């Protein structure tokens, strides 16, 4: 079976088709930026983009992801950091950093669909991403910055 991750094709043994995509990304492909959090799709640490939509990679089988475009945090940046990653740095968002890849992937998906979100739209889109350090205010501020909005 073949999957396409970050624009590259990867051959995955057929016996891994029922495995959660998260495990194949981390264990087979060595893409450890996508984190295991809860394993139940509740925390958002494992968020990746599947055909442009933010999904929990612990909840989708590798077989179901085959033939679709998968982007992980490692594939988000091009020649320079993605604007959301730049905003994260500018706003000093991370503390422990564990949830940040999932937070960033959700924020990028939000801004793709809603380029200028208000606070309510940000809160709704990011509600499924938990941060045990409580950096939610900085996350919101970074999303506004990435959207090109003036910072209070």
N, C-alpha and C positions, 0 to 999 in steps of 0.2 A: 504494500500500500504506500502511496506517496501523499505527503502533505506539503504545503507551501507555507513556510514560516519566514517572515521578514524578507520576502521576495526570493527565497531560495527553496528549491525542491529538496525534500529529504525522504529517503526510503526508510519506512518503518516496518518491522516484521508484522505480518498479518495477525499474529497472536496478541499483539498489543492494541488491536482495533477497539476492544471494549474497555481498555484502560482510560481513566480520565486524561484528557489532554494535558493537564497540569503535570502529571508524572512523566509523560513522554517528553514534554518540553524540558523539564528539569533533569531527568535521569538519562534519557537517550540522547537529547540534543545539547545538554549542558547549558541551557538557558535558565540560569538560576535567579534572574531578576524577578521572575514571576514567583511569588511566594505562596507557600501553603499556610493557611491560617486556620480555618475551621473545618474544611472538607465538606461543608454543607451548603456553600454558596451564600452564606450569611454575612461574611465579613468584608469581602471585596479584595482581599490581598492578592488573589490569583487572577485578577481581571486582565484580559487581553482583548484585542479586537478581532472579531470574526466577521469578515466581509464588511468591515467598518463599524460594526456594532460592538459595544462593550458587553462582554460575556464573562461569566465565572468559569474559568478553565477546569475547575474541579468538578463541574456539573455537566460537562459535555464530553462525550467519548471521542477518542482520537479518530475512530471510523467516521463519526458524524462530521468531523472537521475536515476530512479528506476532500479534496477538490475545491476547497474554499481558501480564501486568503486569511492567514493568521498573522497578526502583528503583535509582538511582545514589546516590553519596555526597551529591550536591546535594539529593536528595529525602528523605534520611533524617531530617533535623531538621524539627520542626514549629514551633510558637511558640517553643520552646526547643530547645537541643541535645538530641540523643538521649542517654540515660544512658551509653551506651558512649562517645560523644564527650566527655561530661563527665568520665568516668573517665580517658580518654586525657589530657585536660588536667591533671587532678588528679595523675596519676602521671608527668607530664612524659615521655610515651612517645616522641614523635617526636624524631629528630635531623635527618636530611636531609629526612624527611617523604615521600619519593617513594612508598614502599610503603603508607603509612598508610591511604589510602582503601580499598584492598583488604583490609588487615588489619581495619579497622573493620567493613567489610561482612561479612567472614567471622565476626567475633566476634558481631555481631548475629544472624546466622543460627544460630550455635552456641547462644546464649542463648535463642533462640526455641524450639529443640528440647530443650535441656538447661538449664533455668533456674539450676541450682546445680552447675556442672561441677567435677569435681576436676581436679588438675593433669594427670593422664593424658588426660582427655577434652579439655582445652584443647589440650594438645600435639598430640593426634591431629587435632583439627579445624583447627588452625592450621598444620599441617605443610606444607601446600602454599603457604603465604605466606612468601616469603623477605624478610628484612630485612638489607641489606648492612651496616647500622650495628650489628646485633647487639642490638637492644633487646628481645629475647625475654622476659627476666625482667620488664621493665616492662610488656610486653604482657600477660603472664599475670597480673600484679598488677592491672592495669586491668580485666581481664575479671572477676576476683574482686570487685573494687570495684563494677563495674556489676551484678554478680549480688547485691549487697547483703551480701556476706560481710565479716567482720571482716578487717582488714588486719594482717599480721604486723609 
